Amino acid sequence: MMAGMDVEELVARHPRVFHTMAAVAWPSVQRHGLLSTERLMDLYGLAAAERDRLVKTPRRESTVLRAPGLAPAVIRDQKPMKFIAEKIDPDSSLEQYLAAINGRVFFWASPERLDRLRQAKEYRGDDQVVLHVDTRSLVERHGSRIELCRLNSGAVTQKNHPVRGHRSWLPIADYPYDEYRRRHGRDGALVEVTVLDAVPDVLDLTIKIEGPVD
């Protein structure tokens, strides 16, 4: 059995994690923190048909949510899931995988991965806000709901990309960091740090904010 990771190792190797959002969503994050897609749909009172449209299949476009008394929020598109139907683990299903994606908040484990997203052609022209979050504080507040992933779970742009499923994320103690580093190198050992459900207090854990936030 592969050895897992401990919190001190995670903090030492990734002292900060990063979340990027469309600038239009910043006022909502100030008020509610970071919410999963499922939690956002609850907050904005989406009807069943609209919820199904947003979570049952990969999203082709980003959606701006609006409701009386609430600032706008954004549910990002899933355009990079081009070949996802062909890359689902046999022990999972597309429905389970999408449910896992839509039920968590995502942070990049490295600034290099953050920059790849910011420079993607779909987003580079957009105003973006980036949160630099203290990893130790995140673990202290939400460690029981943190799960790690070796992949950019939402990017399946090539047919040779690894398979994935709803078990692609693992708790810190079960995450085989050393084994992944040996097999995939430092950049491929850990890509995503995720928190199930929500991080309502994310601004309390944030060290630095980049972008148009005035």
N, C-alpha and C positions, 0 to 999 in steps of 0.2 A: 504493500500500500504506500502511495506517495505521501511524503511528509507535508503537512500544512504550513501555513504562514502564521507568525504571531504579530500582534499589533505593533510592537516596537519596530519590527522589520518593515512593516508597511509604512510607518511614519518616517523611518530613516530613509527609505528609498523613494518615497513620494510624500514629502512634507506638505505639499500643496496639491489640491485637485482643482479642476476648472470646469465651470459651467458657462455656456454661452447661450444667449437668447436674443430674439429680435427686440430692438429698442422699444417698440410699441408695447411690449409686454412688461416693461420695467415697473410702471406704477402698480400693476397687479402683483408682481413679486414683492414689491415693498410692503404691500398690505397683507398678502397671504403666504409669502414664502414660495418655495418651489413645490409644485404639486404634480403628481403623475397625470397622464392623460385621463385616466379613470376619475381621479379626484377633480380635475378641471371640469369634466363633463357633469359631475354631480353638482359642483358649485354653480355652474351656469345653467343648470336645469334643462339639459338637452333631452329632447324626446327620443323614444326608443329607436325610431327609424334613422335619425341623425347619428345617434351613438353607433348603431350598427355600421353605418357608412364609414365612420371614422376608425373603427377598430376591427372589423371583421376581415378586411382586406388591406393590403398596403396602401397608404394614402398617396395619391398622385400630386396633390397640392397641399400647401399649408392652409390652415383654416384659422381665421381670426374669430374668437368667441366674444360675443357682446351680450350684455344683459343690463336691465335697469339697475342703477346704483353700483355697478361694478365697472372697473377699468377693463379695457380689452385684454384678452389673453390669446396666446398663439399656440396652436397644436401644429408642430412641424410636419412637413411632407416626409414621405418615406421613399422618395425616388431611387435612392441607392439600393433598394431591395430588388433589383432588376431580375435576378435569378433565384429568388428565395424559394420558390416552389420546388426547385430542383435540389436544394441544399438543406432540407430539413432532415434532422436525425431520424432514423427509423423508429426510435423509441419515443419520438415526440410527434407533433402534428403542427401544421401551420396555425391552426386556431390556438393551440396551447402556447406556441411561440409568440404570436402577436399579443396574447393576453399577458404574457410575461413582460414584453416590451412596454405595453401600455400601463402596467401597474407599478412602474418605478421611475425614480428621478435619476438622471445620468450625470456623471462627472468624468471628464477626461483625466487620466492618471498622469499625463505629462504635457508640458507646454507644446512639444512637437506635434502631438495629436490634436491639440487645440488649434494650432496654426493650420493644420491640414484642413480642418473644417472651415475655418474662417476664410481660407483662400479658395475653397471650392467655388466653382463658377456660379452655382445656384445662390450663394450667399455673399460673395465678396463685395457686391454692390450695395448690400443692405447695411443700415445702421445696426450695430450689435453691441450688446452689453455683456461683459465678461466678468464673472465672479471668481476671484482667487480665494479658495476656501482652505482653512487650516485643517489638515487631515486629522491631527490628534483631537481637536475639538469636535470634529464631525464624528469620530469614533466614540468619544466619550458620551456624546448626546444620543447617537443613533446606531451604535455598534451592533446591536442585536438584529437590526434590519438591513445591515450592509452586506452586499454580495458583490463579488469581483468577477471580471470576465477577461479572458485573454484576447478576445476579438473586438473589433468594432462591430457590435452585434447587428446593427442596422444596415451595414454595407455589404451587399452581395452583388458586386458589379461585374464579377468575372465568374465563368463557369468552374474555374479551378479553386474558388474560395472554399474554405473548410465548411463542413456541415455544422449545423447549430440547431438548438432546440430550447425548450423551456428549462432544461437543466444546465445550460451553458454558463450560468452564474452560480458561484459557490460562496458560502460564508468564509470569512477571513481564515478561521482555524482549519478549514478544509482545502484551502487554495494552495496548490502545489507550485509555489512560485519558483523555487530552485529548479525543479524539473522543467518548467516552462522556459526558464532562462537558458538552461543548457540546450534545449531543443530549438528555441525560437529567438534567442538573443535578448538583450536588454529591452529593446523597443517592443518586442513581441511577448514579453513575459506577463505584462499587465497593461491592458488598454482602458478598461472601464471600471470605475468605482460607482456602484449604484446603491440607492437607498429605496427600499420598498415603500410605496405609498406616497410619502411626502417628506419635505424638510421645511416645516413652517418657520423655523427659527434660523434659516440659512444666513440672514444678514448679521446675526450675532456671531457667526462663525467665519465671516468673510474678512480677509486681511486687506484686500485691494479690489477696487472696482474700476474697470476700464469701460470707456464708452460715453455716450451722451446721456448723462443722468441728472443734469441740472433741471 
